[in-house]
């Protein structure tokens, strides 16, 4: 089996796992007082993924999956790779020096404002 086929199979299994968790809400069959109460109960304990690993999710993650399913169906529940996969997310020395220069010049400026200023100057 090729690496691409294995990846697609794994992604489909993950999508089915995610759907199984949100299906009672989609079908209106959850026994709890609300969908959020159901998500909180289900996410209270660690869950075992199809590959056997155990993971703990926030109830908000399940709410997000429900929203994704509502807009994109089962395909939307498949895991996606990061768009910046394989590239460094750290800043180079020149960028760090520029941030410190701006912070020294404008000490009350927050990170968002510094980012906006850097974007404007580039």
Secondary structure, DSSP 8 states (H G I E B T S, - for coil): --HHHHHHHHHHHHHHHHHHHHHHHHTT---SSSHHHHHHHHTTS-EE-TTS-EE---HHHHHHHHHHHHHH-GGGGS----TTTTS--S--HHHHHHHHHHHHHSTT--HHHHHHHHHHH-
